[in-house]
Amino acid sequence: MADRLFRDVETRPFTVGERLELTGLVVEILGVEEGRPAEVAFRFDEPLESPRWRWLTWRGGSYRPFEPLPVGGSVWLPLSREDGPSGP
């Protein structure tokens, strides 16, 4: 699965309209910048409140619980390569 989500965008860039189908989830690329996803839509086969899902975000050097927004909501989760789990 990781090779479908994380890849070298120099040799295999993401494209608008591309869909990644995973168990219980479809990810659709809505916008791209320099081959990287800039805007995505996630469609789940169960409600976000389902105990099947565990929501986390990376903040301040560790994973933190994250509360999903109601239907129609949006949230900006900035990526910091320096602070991310795969950073230096």
C-alpha positions as CSV (number, residue, x, y, z in Angstrom):
1,M,0.0,0.0,0.0
2,A,2.8,2.5,0.9
3,D,4.1,2.4,-2.7
4,R,0.7,3.6,-3.9
5,L,0.6,6.5,-1.5
6,F,4.3,7.5,-1.4
7,R,6.3,7.6,-4.6
8,D,9.0,9.5,-6.5
9,V,7.0,12.3,-8.2
10,E,9.9,13.0,-10.5
11,T,9.4,9.6,-12.2
12,R,5.8,9.0,-11.4
13,P,3.9,12.2,-10.6
14,F,0.3,12.2,-9.3
15,T,-2.3,13.5,-11.8
16,V,-5.7,15.3,-11.3
17,G,-8.5,12.7,-11.4
18,E,-6.2,9.8,-10.2
19,R,-8.0,7.5,-7.8
20,L,-6.3,5.3,-5.2
21,E,-8.7,2.6,-4.0
22,L,-7.8,1.1,-0.6
23,T,-9.8,-1.1,1.7
24,G,-12.6,1.0,3.0
25,L,-11.4,4.2,1.4
26,V,-11.0,5.9,-2.0
27,V,-8.7,8.8,-2.4
28,E,-9.2,11.1,-5.4
29,I,-6.6,13.6,-6.5
30,L,-8.3,17.0,-7.1
31,G,-5.3,19.3,-7.5
32,V,-1.6,18.8,-8.1
33,E,1.5,21.0,-7.7
34,E,4.8,19.9,-9.1
35,G,3.5,16.3,-9.3
36,R,2.4,16.2,-5.6
37,P,-1.2,16.1,-4.4
38,A,-2.3,19.6,-3.4
39,E,-6.0,18.9,-2.9
40,V,-7.6,15.5,-2.3
41,A,-11.0,14.0,-1.5
42,F,-11.4,11.0,0.8
43,R,-14.5,8.8,0.6
44,F,-15.0,6.2,3.3
45,D,-17.3,3.2,3.3
46,E,-18.1,3.7,7.0
47,P,-18.9,6.9,8.9
48,L,-15.8,8.8,10.1
49,E,-17.0,8.3,13.7
50,S,-16.8,4.5,13.2
51,P,-14.5,2.7,15.7
52,R,-12.8,1.2,12.6
53,W,-10.9,4.5,12.1
54,R,-8.3,6.0,14.4
55,W,-7.6,9.6,13.6
56,L,-4.1,11.1,14.2
57,T,-2.1,14.1,13.1
58,W,1.6,14.8,13.4
59,R,2.2,17.9,15.6
60,G,5.2,19.0,17.7
61,G,7.2,15.9,17.0
62,S,4.6,13.3,17.8
63,Y,1.2,11.9,16.7
64,R,-1.8,13.5,18.3
65,P,-5.5,12.6,18.3
66,F,-7.5,14.4,15.7
67,E,-11.2,14.9,15.6
68,P,-12.7,14.6,12.1
69,L,-14.9,17.5,10.9
70,P,-18.6,17.1,10.0
71,V,-19.6,16.3,6.4
72,G,-18.8,19.2,4.2
73,G,-16.1,20.5,6.5
74,S,-12.5,21.0,5.5
75,V,-9.2,21.4,7.4
76,W,-5.7,22.4,6.5
77,L,-3.0,20.0,7.8
78,P,0.3,21.5,6.8
79,L,3.2,19.2,6.0
80,S,6.5,20.1,7.6
81,R,9.3,17.8,6.3
82,E,11.5,18.9,9.2
83,D,8.9,18.1,11.8
84,G,7.3,15.1,10.1
85,P,7.7,11.4,11.1
86,S,10.2,10.9,8.3
87,G,12.1,14.1,8.8
88,P,15.7,14.4,9.9
